[in-house]
Amino acid sequence: MKLSRRVSLFLLAFGVWSWVIWVTFAKNLFKDASGLAFDDAGNPTAYLWVHLALAVTSFILGTAVGVIGFRGVRAGKK
């Protein structure tokens, strides 16, 4: 399959955007002071585990989409 340059750039931008958003979210999640991510004893809660799983899944999917976009951009330059 051949991707247009516009679609390739969109996919690459989406991959980068996904990393920026979810890295920021993960940092904020571990700094949480509201009691959602960690209980009073400092132990992780179900909220932390669920949102950490979402972040990791998004990292993986964002990376895959970004790689497809990068390959499409690189293939278009040949």
Residue, then its C-alpha position, 0 to 999 in steps of 0.5 A: m500500500k502506498l500512503s500519500r505524503r499528507v496521510s504519512l505526515f498526519l500519522l507521524a504527527f499523531g504518533v508524536w502527539s500520542w507520546v507527548i500527551w501520554v508522557t505528560f499524563a504519566k508524569n502527572l499520574f505519579k505526582d498525584a496528590s489527590g489520593l486517586a493514584f495512591d492511597d494514604a499509605g502510599n500504595p498504588t490504587a486500581y486507578l493508577w494501574v488502569h491509567l498506567a495500562l492505558a498509557v502503555t497501550s497508547f505508547i505502543l499504538g502511538t509508536a506503531v502509527g508513528v513508525i508507519g507515518f515515518r516510513g511513508v514519509r521516507a518512502g515518498k522521498k525516494 
